Amino acid sequence: MSKESVTTPDRTLPVPAWSQVRRYCYIGVTYLVYALAITFFLFPVLWIISLSLRTEGAVYTSLELIPRNPSLDSYRAVIETGILEWVRNTLLVSGLAVTGILLVTTPAAYCFSRFDFRGRRTLLLAVLGFQMISPIVIVIPLFEIMRTLGLTESHAGLVLLYIGLQIPFSLWLLKGYFDTIPTEIDKAARIDGCNRLQTLRYVLLRPVMPGIAVVAIFNFVLTWSEFVMAYTMLSPAGQDLYTLSMGIYVFDTQLETQWTNIAAAAVVGIVPIIVFFVALQRYFVRGLTDGAVKG
């Protein structure tokens, strides 16, 4: 690459070519966009943490990000109200829902990816069409069905709802990961004497594990923060069955909205999600990159 030179009394300094200048500008703009994006997503979290450390009287009088007189009264209040029990209920519901989703969609995605049967394309389009229906639209029919079956006011009914609602998305996502695995691996396993189930269990689960991790993370985060279905199914019951999203709603009463308690409960609810994501971050990133390229 040719470079122009500028002569000085002491030495000759190279002048960067225009391609290098454009490259530096591109890098600078990229990092600026990253900084703005991080600020955009991080500032609300910092503001919620700041709000949770204030007193109720300082909510409207102080706009400082770092409170002058931080207080833990809001955390004591939400713990006394029962937030730890709500967290436990949410962990139970989310864990069972994610497990059920994976147990159903993993073999189903394998079948749609490997078998060419009559009606396969129609079934896939039907599953995709069901995914496009908002759960809010069908919440009343779902409630009537669950009440007929006697599954309202119970965590079991809520888990079954989550499994049924998330199967379409998870099925399509996992099918894409199975499609990235060459079919020659299946043929080699069949030659070695494996049947279809053994091929899935002992041969294909390991290479598709990043995709399973992505599906687990997406569904765990979604079920952890879901409110509409949880409120519809569990609101007639007592607070002992509440999930975390419903528990936060408790602090919004008819007389007042306890903003500091809501913020403290939100912070407590964010911590498990951050821990879960950090623990599985490498699988999440690997799963996204592996699923983007067809093998």
Steps between C-alpha positions, in 0.01 A plus 500: 500500500649832394534780752573866453765660716538840663858629547582669830829647623559196724344197329251379245154414637273268301153630420232232545328392181130579461413133549659510845321823586168343399584193707574708809179697449304177464650361822427824685138511382456132590623549855283811533193303398595225747539757778161655423335158492656398832393830655148460362455154654706549815359835617150366587656224709720747685200727552294214646785416739524866598125518555505191721755664732294814561232576752144535375508875558811546286350339189356823363737748663837360393617417150853398593626167373692441825274570803646724767348298783463141373261278690425125497149541640344403167691171489395422857138575409492274194673216687243525781221504242613162362716566195729205574202266475398663170853449369484134601164458326635665186808277500276195532263605221774617263717194563216254441379691194844508338552130573163412347563716195835332433359150552226565242679712241835316481364172354239692300765725344710193421206338320417811297866540407577138404173341385324583173139397565169602347370829638837603645501843337135560589564414865801731514296787354218426745744515792639827366149640463420413862816683608366817337192499726545721804428319830301803615247437221427146619542549874126475573445173306813358661370593844166330432676183384730494802207563735307212343800274558537624856849639440446862600647634825790256473857509377440184296245672279728799448792273407285316243394831350857619467603173336215515249555865414877473453514176300463671155790742548724240661419241233597727212815615676619148584415372153739759359780361717429141397511615137860616550614147588592290193279198439813290449534489880159330521597248235825419679309446826252268325788299354640460852168352610322797659126540454336841457465567872856392574626717215325801651610427855860388458607665173305818425434649843861606550538704176152652543558587869577871428160527333333335797675751728369790290145363516531449877624855558233662283219307665634544852518877460155515342326286762686676781355840407160390360204670665175466303461122516627484858256769613210337317561153642623579851328827600202327669745307719690640795837670488667172593475393134601833347791523260743789514326707232174472691671579829633829363143589409406476868682826573278688253190544716187705445614761753862546395783364291798407714773577247795421723358158591426426134856598411646282776289203392610555140867501603453175691335353191777613268781336697407134421464581130844663490657205684328252266608686187860549614526130586378396151639792301759298308238243399264779398754673275620170355145394433418822317809473279457128431138545405583777254707275272366190332744211514 
